[in-house]
Amino acid sequence: MKNKTGRYSGYIRPFSYLLDLSIINLFSYLMLSADFFSLYFIAVISLAWIIIAINVGFYEVYRFTKVVTILNKIVKQFTLFTILCYAFSGFYVKNSDSQATIEYTVVAMLIIAIIKISIYYFLRKYRSLFGGNFRKVVIVGNVKSVEQLADFFNENPDYGYQLVKIFHLEEDKKSQIEACFSFVVAEKIDEVYCAMRDLTNNQINDFIDFTDNNLKILKFLPDDKEFFGRNLKLDYYGYIPIVSMRDVPLDDVINQVIKRTFDIVFSLAIILGVLSWLIPILAVFIKLESRGPVFFKQKRNGLNYDEFNCYKFRSMTLNEIADLEQVSKNDPRITNTGRFMRKTSIDELPQFFNVLLGDMSVVGPRPHMVSHTEMYAKRIDKFMVRHFIKPGITGLAQTNGFRGEVENDKDIIYRVKYDIFYMENWSILLDIKIIFMTVYNAIKGDKKAY
């Protein structure tokens, strides 16, 4: 899950990738023969480096990662990268110098390792000395259950966690949990840690619902006797096991880069290939039928609940309730041109400008108007979870019959379920599948497209 406070890894990882790729390519130029060094070689080693890094988790280094784990990743990366370079020299370079190849990988990896570990220790010192990049946390549980984790947070400020308060559950458990909920919201706490052995199943579900609905990160100290049915993520703070409730693929920087690259390429293709000639044509029809602008702009909630202007072709006559009332079947506000655009989903195409600007993604949970978001957040459980990722022009819920007007609570409940499933199971192949299904439904015609 994304959280603004203290999450600098979104900047550090792309920088690390660029720096490491620069190093391996620079030293290949400086240390290898002209026959060896080529644009083809640059492409091969750069792609290989990234693929190896993803598989060994070379850039999966967090504030609680042990140094020995980092060294293990370095050894794996070095070994596989050296084997690949050695294989390349044997197959594609005549009279290749095996010693030079090994010297090159050793020097390049040694420099990368020094930089990587230096950044790791610099961040720890920065947190410890200057109090920067901290996450505010609270712990919930009985004294014996949580004292070890509390000591860890207090004795290791270099990890970047600020323990604000402990809610002990030995007495009046219900009021302590309620006090915790109020405190987390009032003090803008980032993460909540709970001892599972001290909570009932209903209370665990209460914590899950609370943190989901308030965009907080929830983690558990597991009971050794418990078995989990969820797809949980297990980390270690020192030697203390910590369970994260939700492992979101799009929290990974590589996946973010893949999705953002796809969004940019796809949106540019639509803008240049379709909207460049479609906008002038539709502008004429829209203007001839009713007065007002060609585009309709509406405030909606996106990533981390931030508001943005969502663009569409104007499909209705100008009215004062456009930001309050959702379009319904046979809505008199819809123009003839607008009815055609809405039936074919053409009215949504300007949102590719939102994608290009970074407010939206091609695929993701559909954003709602601000007034409806506030209403559903109060009424529908887990509705806020969908704001952990960028909203989309289309989504899994829309391709499964839950698009358009929300006629009853069932519609929005199932929409949220599909959105959460998409968030927890994202892949670029799933995005492509959803896009094809969206195009198919647009051609076939959707009964809720009005």
HELIX and SHEET records of a PDB file:
HELIX    1   1 SER A    9  MET A   31  1                                  23    
HELIX    2   2 LEU A   39  VAL A   56  1                                  18    
HELIX    3   3 VAL A   67  TYR A   92  1                                  26    
HELIX    4   4 SER A   98  PHE A  130  1                                  33    
HELIX    5   5 VAL A  143  GLU A  155  1                                  13    
HELIX    6   6 PRO A  157  TYR A  159  5                                   3    
HELIX    7   7 LYS A  173  ALA A  186  1                                  14    
HELIX    8   8 MET A  196  ASP A  198  5                                   3    
HELIX    9   9 ASN A  201  ASN A  213  1                                  13    
HELIX   10  10 PRO A  249  ASP A  251  5                                   3    
HELIX   11  11 VAL A  253  ILE A  270  1                                  18    
HELIX   12  12 ILE A  271  LEU A  275  3                                   5    
HELIX   13  13 SER A  276  GLU A  289  1                                  14    
HELIX   14  14 LEU A  303  TYR A  305  5                                   3    
HELIX   15  15 ASN A  336  THR A  344  1                                   9    
HELIX   16  16 ILE A  346  GLU A  348  5                                   3    
HELIX   17  17 GLN A  351  LEU A  357  1                                   7    
HELIX   18  18 VAL A  370  ARG A  379  1                                  10    
HELIX   19  19 PHE A  383  PHE A  388  5                                   6    
HELIX   20  20 GLN A  398  ASN A  400  5                                   3    
HELIX   21  21 ASP A  409  GLU A  424  1                                  16    
HELIX   22  22 ILE A  428  LYS A  444  1                                  17    
SHEET    1   A 6 TYR A 161  PHE A 167  0                                        
SHEET    2   A 6 ARG A 135  VAL A 140  1                                        
SHEET    3   A 6 GLU A 191  ALA A 195  1                                        
SHEET    4   A 6 ILE A 217  LEU A 221  1                                        
SHEET    5   A 6 ILE A 240  SER A 244 -1                                        
SHEET    6   A 6 LYS A 233  TYR A 237 -1                                        
SHEET    1   B 2 PHE A 295  ASN A 301  0                                        
SHEET    2   B 2 GLU A 307  PHE A 313 -1                                        
SHEET    1   C 2 SER A 361  VAL A 363  0                                        
SHEET    2   C 2 GLY A 392  THR A 394  1                                        
END                                                                             
